[in-house]
């Protein structure tokens, strides 16, 4: 069992689109938790499939020139 977490702009019909996509790939959903956080939608979906996993880092930065460079600088 693998869990997928999807963070997207919350809008009507989004849950239907995502579950239809999973169904079109013959993936069964064993559980789903959907919540809204402000204007964002967060879906946590447990599916029966084998996946390759990896660690990731999520960082929110201001949308302006140089923001990623500033975040990437060594902060010693």
PDB file of N, H, CA, C and O in Angstrom:
ATOM      1  N   UNK A   1       0.852  -1.178   0.000  1.00  0.00           N
ATOM      2  CA  UNK A   1       0.000   0.000   0.000  1.00  0.00           C
ATOM      3  C   UNK A   1       0.894   1.235   0.000  1.00  0.00           C
ATOM      4  O   UNK A   1       1.858   1.309   0.762  1.00  0.00           O
ATOM      5  N   UNK A   2       0.580   2.180  -0.834  1.00  0.00           N
ATOM      6  H   UNK A   2      -0.203   2.120  -1.452  1.00  0.00           H
ATOM      7  CA  UNK A   2       1.326   3.436  -0.901  1.00  0.00           C
ATOM      8  C   UNK A   2       0.369   4.586  -0.660  1.00  0.00           C
ATOM      9  O   UNK A   2      -0.811   4.506  -1.002  1.00  0.00           O
ATOM     10  N   UNK A   3       0.882   5.658  -0.069  1.00  0.00           N
ATOM     11  H   UNK A   3       1.840   5.723   0.208  1.00  0.00           H
ATOM     12  CA  UNK A   3       0.051   6.842   0.155  1.00  0.00           C
ATOM     13  C   UNK A   3       0.552   7.975  -0.724  1.00  0.00           C
ATOM     14  O   UNK A   3       1.751   8.243  -0.798  1.00  0.00           O
ATOM     15  N   UNK A   4      -0.373   8.623  -1.378  1.00  0.00           N
ATOM     16  H   UNK A   4      -1.347   8.405  -1.318  1.00  0.00           H
ATOM     17  CA  UNK A   4      -0.088   9.775  -2.222  1.00  0.00           C
ATOM     18  C   UNK A   4      -0.657  10.999  -1.518  1.00  0.00           C
ATOM     19  O   UNK A   4      -1.806  10.978  -1.075  1.00  0.00           O
ATOM     20  N   UNK A   5       0.130  12.063  -1.408  1.00  0.00           N
ATOM     21  H   UNK A   5       1.063  12.080  -1.768  1.00  0.00           H
ATOM     22  CA  UNK A   5      -0.377  13.329  -0.892  1.00  0.00           C
ATOM     23  C   UNK A   5      -0.340  14.330  -2.029  1.00  0.00           C
ATOM     24  O   UNK A   5       0.700  14.549  -2.649  1.00  0.00           O
ATOM     25  N   UNK A   6      -1.496  14.938  -2.295  1.00  0.00           N
ATOM     26  H   UNK A   6      -2.341  14.760  -1.791  1.00  0.00           H
ATOM     27  CA  UNK A   6      -1.632  15.903  -3.382  1.00  0.00           C
ATOM     28  C   UNK A   6      -2.028  17.245  -2.782  1.00  0.00           C
ATOM     29  O   UNK A   6      -3.014  17.333  -2.049  1.00  0.00           O
ATOM     30  N   UNK A   7      -1.263  18.292  -3.090  1.00  0.00           N
ATOM     31  H   UNK A   7      -0.462  18.220  -3.685  1.00  0.00           H
ATOM     32  CA  UNK A   7      -1.583  19.650  -2.643  1.00  0.00           C
ATOM     33  C   UNK A   7      -1.833  20.480  -3.892  1.00  0.00           C
ATOM     34  O   UNK A   7      -0.943  20.663  -4.723  1.00  0.00           O
ATOM     35  N   UNK A   8      -3.060  20.981  -4.013  1.00  0.00           N
ATOM     36  H   UNK A   8      -3.783  20.832  -3.339  1.00  0.00           H
ATOM     37  CA  UNK A   8      -3.449  21.717  -5.219  1.00  0.00           C
ATOM     38  C   UNK A   8      -4.367  22.869  -4.851  1.00  0.00           C
ATOM     39  O   UNK A   8      -4.830  22.977  -3.715  1.00  0.00           O
ATOM     40  N   UNK A   9      -4.623  23.720  -5.821  1.00  0.00           N
ATOM     41  H   UNK A   9      -4.247  23.633  -6.744  1.00  0.00           H
ATOM     42  CA  UNK A   9      -5.605  24.791  -5.643  1.00  0.00           C
ATOM     43  C   UNK A   9      -6.975  24.147  -5.479  1.00  0.00           C
ATOM     44  O   UNK A   9      -7.396  23.367  -6.333  1.00  0.00           O
ATOM     45  N   UNK A  10      -7.670  24.459  -4.401  1.00  0.00           N
ATOM     46  H   UNK A  10      -7.328  25.092  -3.707  1.00  0.00           H
ATOM     47  CA  UNK A  10      -8.969  23.868  -4.128  1.00  0.00           C
ATOM     48  C   UNK A  10     -10.024  24.436  -5.079  1.00  0.00           C
ATOM     49  O   UNK A  10     -10.159  25.652  -5.217  1.00  0.00           O
ATOM     50  N   UNK A  11     -10.772  23.535  -5.736  1.00  0.00           N
ATOM     51  H   UNK A  11     -10.663  22.547  -5.624  1.00  0.00           H
ATOM     52  CA  UNK A  11     -11.830  23.974  -6.646  1.00  0.00           C
ATOM     53  C   UNK A  11     -12.842  22.851  -6.806  1.00  0.00           C
ATOM     54  O   UNK A  11     -12.516  21.681  -6.606  1.00  0.00           O
ATOM     55  N   UNK A  12     -14.071  23.207  -7.167  1.00  0.00           N
ATOM     56  H   UNK A  12     -14.336  24.157  -7.329  1.00  0.00           H
ATOM     57  CA  UNK A  12     -15.109  22.192  -7.353  1.00  0.00           C
ATOM     58  C   UNK A  12     -14.708  21.182  -8.431  1.00  0.00           C
ATOM     59  O   UNK A  12     -14.159  21.556  -9.467  1.00  0.00           O
ATOM     60  N   UNK A  13     -14.985  19.908  -8.179  1.00  0.00           N
ATOM     61  H   UNK A  13     -15.431  19.604  -7.337  1.00  0.00           H
ATOM     62  CA  UNK A  13     -14.716  18.852  -9.151  1.00  0.00           C
ATOM     63  C   UNK A  13     -13.334  18.249  -9.072  1.00  0.00           C
ATOM     64  O   UNK A  13     -13.065  17.257  -9.750  1.00  0.00           O
ATOM     65  N   UNK A  14     -12.441  18.815  -8.264  1.00  0.00           N
ATOM     66  H   UNK A  14     -12.660  19.620  -7.713  1.00  0.00           H
ATOM     67  CA  UNK A  14     -11.061  18.335  -8.198  1.00  0.00           C
ATOM     68  C   UNK A  14     -10.976  16.896  -7.707  1.00  0.00           C
ATOM     69  O   UNK A  14     -10.260  16.081  -8.290  1.00  0.00           O
ATOM     70  N   UNK A  15     -11.701  16.582  -6.642  1.00  0.00           N
ATOM     71  H   UNK A  15     -12.282  17.244  -6.169  1.00  0.00           H
ATOM     72  CA  UNK A  15     -11.673  15.220  -6.102  1.00  0.00           C
ATOM     73  C   UNK A  15     -12.145  14.218  -7.151  1.00  0.00           C
ATOM     74  O   UNK A  15     -11.554  13.148  -7.297  1.00  0.00           O
ATOM     75  N   UNK A  16     -13.200  14.555  -7.877  1.00  0.00           N
ATOM     76  H   UNK A  16     -13.680  15.424  -7.759  1.00  0.00           H
ATOM     77  CA  UNK A  16     -13.698  13.666  -8.929  1.00  0.00           C
ATOM     78  C   UNK A  16     -12.643  13.452 -10.015  1.00  0.00           C
ATOM     79  O   UNK A  16     -12.452  12.325 -10.473  1.00  0.00           O
ATOM     80  N   UNK A  17     -11.960  14.511 -10.428  1.00  0.00           N
ATOM     81  H   UNK A  17     -12.115  15.426 -10.056  1.00  0.00           H
ATOM     82  CA  UNK A  17     -10.937  14.390 -11.476  1.00  0.00           C
ATOM     83  C   UNK A  17      -9.806  13.468 -11.043  1.00  0.00           C
ATOM     84  O   UNK A  17      -9.367  12.616 -11.815  1.00  0.00           O
ATOM     85  N   UNK A  18      -9.331  13.633  -9.814  1.00  0.00           N
ATOM     86  H   UNK A  18      -9.688  14.326  -9.187  1.00  0.00           H
ATOM     87  CA  UNK A  18      -8.201  12.830  -9.339  1.00  0.00           C
ATOM     88  C   UNK A  18      -8.612  11.369  -9.176  1.00  0.00           C
ATOM     89  O   UNK A  18      -7.863  10.474  -9.569  1.00  0.00           O
ATOM     90  N   UNK A  19      -9.791  11.112  -8.602  1.00  0.00           N
ATOM     91  H   UNK A  19     -10.399  11.839  -8.283  1.00  0.00           H
ATOM     92  CA  UNK A  19     -10.216   9.720  -8.424  1.00  0.00           C
ATOM     93  C   UNK A  19     -10.523   9.055  -9.765  1.00  0.00           C
ATOM     94  O   UNK A  19     -10.283   7.858  -9.921  1.00  0.00           O
ATOM     95  N   UNK A  20     -11.044   9.798 -10.729  1.00  0.00           N
ATOM     96  H   UNK A  20     -11.239  10.771 -10.602  1.00  0.00           H
ATOM     97  CA  UNK A  20     -11.261   9.240 -12.066  1.00  0.00           C
ATOM     98  C   UNK A  20      -9.937   8.891 -12.734  1.00  0.00           C
ATOM     99  O   UNK A  20      -9.836   7.868 -13.410  1.00  0.00           O
ATOM    100  N   UNK A  21      -8.931   9.726 -12.552  1.00  0.00           N
ATOM    101  H   UNK A  21      -9.013  10.557 -12.003  1.00  0.00           H
ATOM    102  CA  UNK A  21      -7.605   9.444 -13.116  1.00  0.00           C
ATOM    103  C   UNK A  21      -7.030   8.158 -12.528  1.00  0.00           C
ATOM    104  O   UNK A  21      -6.512   7.316 -13.261  1.00  0.00           O
ATOM    105  N   UNK A  22      -7.121   8.008 -11.210  1.00  0.00           N
ATOM    106  H   UNK A  22      -7.542   8.693 -10.615  1.00  0.00           H
ATOM    107  CA  UNK A  22      -6.619   6.787 -10.575  1.00  0.00           C
ATOM    108  C   UNK A  22      -7.391   5.565 -11.074  1.00  0.00           C
ATOM    109  O   UNK A  22      -6.796   4.522 -11.345  1.00  0.00           O
ATOM    110  N   UNK A  23      -8.715   5.691 -11.194  1.00  0.00           N
ATOM    111  H   UNK A  23      -9.199   6.538 -10.973  1.00  0.00           H
ATOM    112  CA  UNK A  23      -9.531   4.578 -11.689  1.00  0.00           C
ATOM    113  C   UNK A  23      -9.156   4.205 -13.122  1.00  0.00           C
ATOM    114  O   UNK A  23      -9.158   3.026 -13.475  1.00  0.00           O
ATOM    115  N   UNK A  24      -8.836   5.200 -13.950  1.00  0.00           N
ATOM    116  H   UNK A  24      -8.834   6.158 -13.664  1.00  0.00           H
ATOM    117  CA  UNK A  24      -8.469   4.921 -15.347  1.00  0.00           C
ATOM    118  C   UNK A  24      -7.161   4.140 -15.444  1.00  0.00           C
ATOM    119  O   UNK A  24      -6.883   3.512 -16.465  1.00  0.00           O
ATOM    120  N   UNK A  25      -6.365   4.182 -14.384  1.00  0.00           N
ATOM    121  H   UNK A  25      -6.592   4.692 -13.555  1.00  0.00           H
ATOM    122  CA  UNK A  25      -5.099   3.433 -14.328  1.00  0.00           C
ATOM    123  C   UNK A  25      -5.258   2.142 -13.530  1.00  0.00           C
ATOM    124  O   UNK A  25      -4.267   1.501 -13.179  1.00  0.00           O
ATOM    125  N   UNK A  26      -6.513   1.757 -13.239  1.00  0.00           N
ATOM    126  H   UNK A  26      -7.318   2.278 -13.524  1.00  0.00           H
ATOM    127  CA  UNK A  26      -6.836   0.543 -12.483  1.00  0.00           C
ATOM    128  C   UNK A  26      -6.229   0.528 -11.082  1.00  0.00           C
ATOM    129  O   UNK A  26      -5.835  -0.526 -10.582  1.00  0.00           O
ATOM    130  N   UNK A  27      -6.157   1.688 -10.457  1.00  0.00           N
ATOM    131  H   UNK A  27      -6.477   2.544 -10.864  1.00  0.00           H
ATOM    132  CA  UNK A  27      -5.667   1.776  -9.084  1.00  0.00           C
ATOM    133  C   UNK A  27      -6.854   1.848  -8.139  1.00  0.00           C
ATOM    134  O   UNK A  27      -7.737   2.690  -8.301  1.00  0.00           O
ATOM    135  N   UNK A  28      -6.871   0.962  -7.152  1.00  0.00           N
ATOM    136  H   UNK A  28      -6.154   0.278  -7.021  1.00  0.00           H
ATOM    137  CA  UNK A  28      -7.936   0.948  -6.162  1.00  0.00           C
ATOM    138  C   UNK A  28      -7.562   1.854  -4.998  1.00  0.00           C
ATOM    139  O   UNK A  28      -6.425   1.838  -4.528  1.00  0.00           O
ATOM    140  N   UNK A  29      -8.509   2.631  -4.546  1.00  0.00           N
ATOM    141  H   UNK A  29      -9.433   2.644  -4.928  1.00  0.00           H
ATOM    142  CA  UNK A  29      -8.304   3.524  -3.402  1.00  0.00           C
ATOM    143  C   UNK A  29      -8.811   2.803  -2.162  1.00  0.00           C
ATOM    144  O   UNK A  29      -9.974   2.402  -2.112  1.00  0.00           O
ATOM    145  N   UNK A  30      -7.952   2.634  -1.160  1.00  0.00           N
ATOM    146  H   UNK A  30      -7.008   2.960  -1.201  1.00  0.00           H
ATOM    147  CA  UNK A  30      -8.398   1.986   0.070  1.00  0.00           C
ATOM    148  C   UNK A  30      -8.856   3.002   1.107  1.00  0.00           C
ATOM    149  O   UNK A  30      -9.695   2.695   1.954  1.00  0.00           O
ATOM    150  N   UNK A  31      -8.302   4.220   1.041  1.00  0.00           N
ATOM    151  H   UNK A  31      -7.621   4.470   0.352  1.00  0.00           H
ATOM    152  CA  UNK A  31      -8.778   5.291   1.920  1.00  0.00           C
ATOM    153  C   UNK A  31      -8.398   6.632   1.321  1.00  0.00           C
ATOM    154  O   UNK A  31      -7.435   6.748   0.563  1.00  0.00           O
ATOM    155  N   UNK A  32      -9.174   7.639   1.680  1.00  0.00           N
ATOM    156  H   UNK A  32      -9.956   7.545   2.297  1.00  0.00           H
ATOM    157  CA  UNK A  32      -8.891   8.987   1.196  1.00  0.00           C
ATOM    158  C   UNK A  32      -9.307   9.990   2.266  1.00  0.00           C
ATOM    159  O   UNK A  32     -10.372   9.868   2.873  1.00  0.00           O
ATOM    160  N   UNK A  33      -8.455  10.977   2.484  1.00  0.00           N
ATOM    161  H   UNK A  33      -7.591  11.076   1.991  1.00  0.00           H
ATOM    162  CA  UNK A  33      -8.747  12.080   3.394  1.00  0.00           C
ATOM    163  C   UNK A  33      -8.576  13.356   2.578  1.00  0.00           C
ATOM    164  O   UNK A  33      -7.522  13.584   1.986  1.00  0.00           O
ATOM    165  N   UNK A  34      -9.611  14.182   2.549  1.00  0.00           N
ATOM    166  H   UNK A  34     -10.468  13.997   3.031  1.00  0.00           H
ATOM    167  CA  UNK A  34      -9.561  15.436   1.805  1.00  0.00           C
ATOM    168  C   UNK A  34      -9.852  16.574   2.760  1.00  0.00           C
ATOM    169  O   UNK A  34     -10.797  16.508   3.546  1.00  0.00           O
ATOM    170  N   UNK A  35      -9.042  17.616   2.695  1.00  0.00           N
ATOM    171  H   UNK A  35      -8.273  17.669   2.057  1.00  0.00           H
ATOM    172  CA  UNK A  35      -9.266  18.781   3.542  1.00  0.00           C
ATOM    173  C   UNK A  35      -8.855  20.035   2.783  1.00  0.00           C
ATOM    174  O   UNK A  35      -8.076  19.978   1.832  1.00  0.00           O
ATOM    175  N   UNK A  36      -9.388  21.153   3.217  1.00  0.00           N
ATOM    176  H   UNK A  36     -10.022  21.199   3.989  1.00  0.00           H
ATOM    177  CA  UNK A  36      -8.977  22.414   2.613  1.00  0.00           C
ATOM    178  C   UNK A  36      -8.217  23.220   3.657  1.00  0.00           C
ATOM    179  O   UNK A  36      -8.565  23.245   4.837  1.00  0.00           O
ATOM    180  N   UNK A  37      -7.172  23.872   3.179  1.00  0.00           N
ATOM    181  H   UNK A  37      -6.890  23.852   2.220  1.00  0.00           H
ATOM    182  CA  UNK A  37      -6.350  24.741   4.013  1.00  0.00           C
ATOM    183  C   UNK A  37      -6.290  26.066   3.271  1.00  0.00           C
ATOM    184  O   UNK A  37      -5.482  26.236   2.358  1.00  0.00           O
ATOM    185  N   UNK A  38      -7.141  27.000   3.662  1.00  0.00           N
ATOM    186  H   UNK A  38      -7.797  26.862   4.403  1.00  0.00           H
ATOM    187  CA  UNK A  38      -7.257  28.249   2.907  1.00  0.00           C
ATOM    188  C   UNK A  38      -7.764  27.948   1.514  1.00  0.00           C
ATOM    189  O   UNK A  38      -8.809  27.316   1.355  1.00  0.00           O
ATOM    190  N   UNK A  39      -7.039  28.391   0.509  1.00  0.00           N
ATOM    191  H   UNK A  39      -6.190  28.903   0.638  1.00  0.00           H
ATOM    192  CA  UNK A  39      -7.441  28.145  -0.874  1.00  0.00           C
ATOM    193  C   UNK A  39      -6.837  26.861  -1.431  1.00  0.00           C
ATOM    194  O   UNK A  39      -7.060  26.529  -2.595  1.00  0.00           O
ATOM    195  N   UNK A  40      -6.076  26.136  -0.617  1.00  0.00           N
ATOM    196  H   UNK A  40      -5.894  26.406   0.329  1.00  0.00           H
ATOM    197  CA  UNK A  40      -5.432  24.903  -1.057  1.00  0.00           C
ATOM    198  C   UNK A  40      -6.259  23.689  -0.671  1.00  0.00           C
ATOM    199  O   UNK A  40      -6.929  23.690   0.361  1.00  0.00           O
ATOM    200  N   UNK A  41      -6.213  22.666  -1.491  1.00  0.00           N
ATOM    201  H   UNK A  41      -5.669  22.666  -2.330  1.00  0.00           H
ATOM    202  CA  UNK A  41      -6.809  21.382  -1.173  1.00  0.00           C
ATOM    203  C   UNK A  41      -5.696  20.395  -0.911  1.00  0.00           C
ATOM    204  O   UNK A  41      -4.718  20.356  -1.657  1.00  0.00           O
ATOM    205  N   UNK A  42      -5.825  19.593   0.137  1.00  0.00           N
ATOM    206  H   UNK A  42      -6.620  19.625   0.743  1.00  0.00           H
ATOM    207  CA  UNK A  42      -4.835  18.568   0.468  1.00  0.00           C
ATOM    208  C   UNK A  42      -5.563  17.224   0.478  1.00  0.00           C
ATOM    209  O   UNK A  42      -6.507  17.027   1.242  1.00  0.00           O
ATOM    210  N   UNK A  43      -5.119  16.309  -0.372  1.00  0.00           N
ATOM    211  H   UNK A  43      -4.352  16.469  -0.993  1.00  0.00           H
ATOM    212  CA  UNK A  43      -5.699  14.972  -0.461  1.00  0.00           C
ATOM    213  C   UNK A  43      -4.642  13.964  -0.067  1.00  0.00           C
ATOM    214  O   UNK A  43      -3.514  14.004  -0.558  1.00  0.00           O
ATOM    215  N   UNK A  44      -5.013  13.062   0.821  1.00  0.00           N
ATOM    216  H   UNK A  44      -5.930  13.030   1.220  1.00  0.00           H
ATOM    217  CA  UNK A  44      -4.133  11.953   1.200  1.00  0.00           C
ATOM    218  C   UNK A  44      -4.852  10.677   0.785  1.00  0.00           C
ATOM    219  O   UNK A  44      -5.900  10.331   1.331  1.00  0.00           O
ATOM    220  N   UNK A  45      -4.269   9.985  -0.193  1.00  0.00           N
ATOM    221  H   UNK A  45      -3.419  10.266  -0.637  1.00  0.00           H
ATOM    222  CA  UNK A  45      -4.929   8.844  -0.814  1.00  0.00           C
ATOM    223  C   UNK A  45      -4.056   7.610  -0.633  1.00  0.00           C
ATOM    224  O   UNK A  45      -2.878   7.627  -0.990  1.00  0.00           O
ATOM    225  N   UNK A  46      -4.622   6.541  -0.083  1.00  0.00           N
ATOM    226  H   UNK A  46      -5.579   6.527   0.206  1.00  0.00           H
ATOM    227  CA  UNK A  46      -3.916   5.261   0.025  1.00  0.00           C
ATOM    228  C   UNK A  46      -4.376   4.374  -1.123  1.00  0.00           C
ATOM    229  O   UNK A  46      -5.570   4.119  -1.285  1.00  0.00           O
ATOM    230  N   UNK A  47      -3.406   3.904  -1.927  1.00  0.00           N
ATOM    231  H   UNK A  47      -2.437   4.112  -1.796  1.00  0.00           H
ATOM    232  CA  UNK A  47      -3.697   3.085  -3.108  1.00  0.00           C
ATOM    233  C   UNK A  47      -2.915   1.785  -3.043  1.00  0.00           C
ATOM    234  O   UNK A  47      -1.868   1.699  -2.401  1.00  0.00           O
ATOM    235  N   UNK A  48      -3.441   0.784  -3.715  1.00  0.00           N
ATOM    236  H   UNK A  48      -4.292   0.854  -4.237  1.00  0.00           H
ATOM    237  CA  UNK A  48      -2.736  -0.485  -3.809  1.00  0.00           C
ATOM    238  C   UNK A  48      -1.865  -0.518  -5.042  1.00  0.00           C
ATOM    239  O   UNK A  48      -2.331  -0.879  -6.122  1.00  0.00           O
ATOM    240  N   UNK A  49      -0.612  -0.146  -4.898  1.00  0.00           N
ATOM    241  H   UNK A  49      -0.234   0.147  -4.020  1.00  0.00           H
ATOM    242  CA  UNK A  49       0.354  -0.217  -6.001  1.00  0.00           C
ATOM    243  C   UNK A  49       1.755  -0.242  -5.427  1.00  0.00           C
ATOM    244  O   UNK A  49       1.963   0.105  -4.265  1.00  0.00           O
ATOM    245  N   UNK A  50       2.705  -0.648  -6.229  1.00  0.00           N
ATOM    246  H   UNK A  50       2.536  -0.931  -7.173  1.00  0.00           H
ATOM    247  CA  UNK A  50       4.106  -0.647  -5.815  1.00  0.00           C
ATOM    248  C   UNK A  50       4.743   0.619  -6.366  1.00  0.00           C
ATOM    249  O   UNK A  50       4.513   0.983  -7.519  1.00  0.00           O
ATOM    250  N   UNK A  51       5.535   1.282  -5.550  1.00  0.00           N
ATOM    251  H   UNK A  51       5.721   0.986  -4.613  1.00  0.00           H
ATOM    252  CA  UNK A  51       6.125   2.556  -5.980  1.00  0.00           C
ATOM    253  C   UNK A  51       7.570   2.648  -5.517  1.00  0.00           C
ATOM    254  O   UNK A  51       7.986   1.988  -4.565  1.00  0.00           O
ATOM    255  N   UNK A  52       8.305   3.468  -6.204  1.00  0.00           N
ATOM    256  H   UNK A  52       7.967   4.004  -6.977  1.00  0.00           H
ATOM    257  CA  UNK A  52       9.641   3.842  -5.782  1.00  0.00           C
ATOM    258  C   UNK A  52       9.489   5.133  -5.001  1.00  0.00           C
ATOM    259  O   UNK A  52       8.863   6.078  -5.481  1.00  0.00           O
ATOM    260  N   UNK A  53      10.043   5.185  -3.822  1.00  0.00           N
ATOM    261  H   UNK A  53      10.551   4.417  -3.432  1.00  0.00           H
ATOM    262  CA  UNK A  53       9.888   6.378  -3.000  1.00  0.00           C
ATOM    263  C   UNK A  53      11.223   7.095  -2.863  1.00  0.00           C
ATOM    264  O   UNK A  53      12.289   6.510  -3.051  1.00  0.00           O
ATOM    265  N   UNK A  54      11.135   8.366  -2.532  1.00  0.00           N
ATOM    266  H   UNK A  54      10.268   8.842  -2.379  1.00  0.00           H
ATOM    267  CA  UNK A  54      12.327   9.170  -2.301  1.00  0.00           C
ATOM    268  C   UNK A  54      11.983  10.284  -1.332  1.00  0.00           C
ATOM    269  O   UNK A  54      10.827  10.694  -1.223  1.00  0.00           O
ATOM    270  N   UNK A  55      12.989  10.768  -0.634  1.00  0.00           N
ATOM    271  H   UNK A  55      13.928  10.436  -0.723  1.00  0.00           H
ATOM    272  CA  UNK A  55      12.790  11.885   0.278  1.00  0.00           C
ATOM    273  C   UNK A  55      12.826  13.179  -0.508  1.00  0.00           C
ATOM    274  O   UNK A  55      13.631  13.333  -1.427  1.00  0.00           O
ATOM    275  N   UNK A  56      11.960  14.105  -0.152  1.00  0.00           N
ATOM    276  H   UNK A  56      11.306  13.980   0.595  1.00  0.00           H
ATOM    277  CA  UNK A  56      11.927  15.410  -0.806  1.00  0.00           C
ATOM    278  C   UNK A  56      11.848  16.496   0.252  1.00  0.00           C
ATOM    279  O   UNK A  56      11.463  16.245   1.394  1.00  0.00           O
ATOM    280  N   UNK A  57      12.211  17.682  -0.137  1.00  0.00           N
ATOM    281  H   UNK A  57      12.524  17.886  -1.065  1.00  0.00           H
ATOM    282  CA  UNK A  57      12.112  18.848   0.722  1.00  0.00           C
ATOM    283  C   UNK A  57      11.167  19.827   0.043  1.00  0.00           C
ATOM    284  O   UNK A  57      11.344  20.158  -1.129  1.00  0.00           O
ATOM    285  N   UNK A  58      10.168  20.287   0.778  1.00  0.00           N
ATOM    286  H   UNK A  58      10.024  20.017   1.730  1.00  0.00           H
ATOM    287  CA  UNK A  58       9.213  21.255   0.259  1.00  0.00           C
ATOM    288  C   UNK A  58       9.496  22.581   0.934  1.00  0.00           C
ATOM    289  O   UNK A  58       9.494  22.670   2.162  1.00  0.00           O
ATOM    290  N   UNK A  59       9.737  23.602   0.149  1.00  0.00           N
ATOM    291  H   UNK A  59       9.740  23.530  -0.848  1.00  0.00           H
ATOM    292  CA  UNK A  59       9.987  24.938   0.690  1.00  0.00           C
ATOM    293  C   UNK A  59       9.123  25.938  -0.068  1.00  0.00           C
ATOM    294  O   UNK A  59       9.070  25.926  -1.298  1.00  0.00           O
ATOM    295  N   UNK A  60       8.462  26.784   0.670  1.00  0.00           N
ATOM    296  H   UNK A  60       8.505  26.793   1.669  1.00  0.00           H
ATOM    297  CA  UNK A  60       7.673  27.847   0.048  1.00  0.00           C
ATOM    298  C   UNK A  60       8.532  29.110   0.058  1.00  0.00           C
ATOM    299  O   UNK A  60       9.036  29.531   1.099  1.00  0.00           O
ATOM    300  N   UNK A  61       8.685  29.697  -1.113  1.00  0.00           N
ATOM    301  H   UNK A  61       8.275  29.356  -1.959  1.00  0.00           H
ATOM    302  CA  UNK A  61       9.476  30.922  -1.226  1.00  0.00           C
ATOM    303  C   UNK A  61       8.640  31.988  -1.919  1.00  0.00           C
ATOM    304  O   UNK A  61       7.726  31.688  -2.688  1.00  0.00           O
ATOM    305  N   UNK A  62       8.969  33.213  -1.633  1.00  0.00           N
ATOM    306  H   UNK A  62       9.711  33.456  -1.008  1.00  0.00           H
ATOM    307  CA  UNK A  62       8.271  34.322  -2.278  1.00  0.00           C
ATOM    308  C   UNK A  62       8.557  34.306  -3.768  1.00  0.00           C
ATOM    309  O   UNK A  62       9.681  34.029  -4.187  1.00  0.00           O
ATOM    310  N   UNK A  63       7.540  34.603  -4.571  1.00  0.00           N
ATOM    311  H   UNK A  63       6.627  34.828  -4.231  1.00  0.00           H
ATOM    312  CA  UNK A  63       7.683  34.610  -6.022  1.00  0.00           C
ATOM    313  C   UNK A  63       8.325  35.927  -6.452  1.00  0.00           C
ATOM    314  O   UNK A  63       7.641  36.880  -6.824  1.00  0.00           O
ATOM    315  N   UNK A  64       9.658  35.954  -6.390  1.00  0.00           N
ATOM    316  H   UNK A  64      10.213  35.180  -6.087  1.00  0.00           H
ATOM    317  CA  UNK A  64      10.401  37.145  -6.805  1.00  0.00           C
ATOM    318  C   UNK A  64      11.783  36.718  -7.265  1.00  0.00           C
ATOM    319  O   UNK A  64      12.281  35.678  -6.832  1.00  0.00           O
ATOM    320  N   UNK A  65      12.414  37.500  -8.136  1.00  0.00           N
ATOM    321  H   UNK A  65      12.010  38.344  -8.488  1.00  0.00           H
ATOM    322  CA  UNK A  65      13.744  37.154  -8.618  1.00  0.00           C
ATOM    323  C   UNK A  65      14.732  37.019  -7.461  1.00  0.00           C
ATOM    324  O   UNK A  65      14.789  37.873  -6.577  1.00  0.00           O
ATOM    325  N   UNK A  66      15.502  35.942  -7.478  1.00  0.00           N
ATOM    326  H   UNK A  66      15.455  35.248  -8.196  1.00  0.00           H
ATOM    327  CA  UNK A  66      16.542  35.728  -6.468  1.00  0.00           C
ATOM    328  C   UNK A  66      16.081  34.995  -5.223  1.00  0.00           C
ATOM    329  O   UNK A  66      16.906  34.698  -4.359  1.00  0.00           O
ATOM    330  N   UNK A  67      14.797  34.692  -5.097  1.00  0.00           N
ATOM    331  H   UNK A  67      14.127  34.934  -5.799  1.00  0.00           H
ATOM    332  CA  UNK A  67      14.300  34.043  -3.883  1.00  0.00           C
ATOM    333  C   UNK A  67      14.905  32.654  -3.697  1.00  0.00           C
ATOM    334  O   UNK A  67      15.290  32.296  -2.583  1.00  0.00           O
ATOM    335  N   UNK A  68      14.995  31.868  -4.769  1.00  0.00           N
ATOM    336  H   UNK A  68      14.683  32.158  -5.673  1.00  0.00           H
ATOM    337  CA  UNK A  68      15.582  30.538  -4.651  1.00  0.00           C
ATOM    338  C   UNK A  68      17.075  30.626  -4.361  1.00  0.00           C
ATOM    339  O   UNK A  68      17.600  29.833  -3.580  1.00  0.00           O
ATOM    340  N   UNK A  69      17.755  31.569  -4.974  1.00  0.00           N
ATOM    341  H   UNK A  69      17.328  32.213  -5.609  1.00  0.00           H
ATOM    342  CA  UNK A  69      19.186  31.756  -4.705  1.00  0.00           C
ATOM    343  C   UNK A  69      19.415  32.092  -3.234  1.00  0.00           C
ATOM    344  O   UNK A  69      20.343  31.576  -2.610  1.00  0.00           O
ATOM    345  N   UNK A  70      18.582  32.944  -2.693  1.00  0.00           N
ATOM    346  H   UNK A  70      17.828  33.363  -3.200  1.00  0.00           H
ATOM    347  CA  UNK A  70      18.706  33.319  -1.278  1.00  0.00           C
ATOM    348  C   UNK A  70      18.480  32.098  -0.384  1.00  0.00           C
ATOM    349  O   UNK A  70      19.209  31.904   0.588  1.00  0.00           O
ATOM    350  N   UNK A  71      17.501  31.293  -0.696  1.00  0.00           N
ATOM    351  H   UNK A  71      16.908  31.451  -1.486  1.00  0.00           H
ATOM    352  CA  UNK A  71      17.234  30.090   0.077  1.00  0.00           C
ATOM    353  C   UNK A  71      18.390  29.098  -0.017  1.00  0.00           C
ATOM    354  O   UNK A  71      18.686  28.393   0.947  1.00  0.00           O
ATOM    355  N   UNK A  72      19.037  29.045  -1.170  1.00  0.00           N
ATOM    356  H   UNK A  72      18.797  29.618  -1.953  1.00  0.00           H
ATOM    357  CA  UNK A  72      20.099  28.067  -1.433  1.00  0.00           C
ATOM    358  C   UNK A  72      21.457  28.452  -0.853  1.00  0.00           C
ATOM    359  O   UNK A  72      22.337  27.600  -0.729  1.00  0.00           O
ATOM    360  N   UNK A  73      21.635  29.707  -0.500  1.00  0.00           N
ATOM    361  H   UNK A  73      20.920  30.399  -0.600  1.00  0.00           H
ATOM    362  CA  UNK A  73      22.919  30.140   0.037  1.00  0.00           C
ATOM    363  C   UNK A  73      23.265  29.450   1.336  1.00  0.00           C
ATOM    364  O   UNK A  73      22.383  29.118   2.128  1.00  0.00           O
ATOM    365  N   UNK A  74      24.554  29.234   1.554  1.00  0.00           N
ATOM    366  H   UNK A  74      25.270  29.503   0.910  1.00  0.00           H
ATOM    367  CA  UNK A  74      25.045  28.630   2.787  1.00  0.00           C
ATOM    368  C   UNK A  74      24.803  29.629   3.926  1.00  0.00           C
ATOM    369  O   UNK A  74      25.257  30.770   3.849  1.00  0.00           O
ATOM    370  N   UNK A  75      24.103  29.218   4.964  1.00  0.00           N
ATOM    371  H   UNK A  75      23.734  28.291   5.027  1.00  0.00           H
ATOM    372  CA  UNK A  75      23.736  30.092   6.065  1.00  0.00           C
ATOM    373  C   UNK A  75      24.655  29.919   7.285  1.00  0.00           C
ATOM    374  O   UNK A  75      24.188  30.048   8.416  1.00  0.00           O
ATOM    375  N   UNK A  76      25.920  29.636   7.087  1.00  0.00           N
ATOM    376  H   UNK A  76      26.299  29.531   6.168  1.00  0.00           H
ATOM    377  CA  UNK A  76      26.850  29.427   8.221  1.00  0.00           C
ATOM    378  C   UNK A  76      27.026  30.663   9.010  1.00  0.00           C
ATOM    379  O   UNK A  76      27.768  30.668   9.992  1.00  0.00           O
TER     380      UNK A  76
END
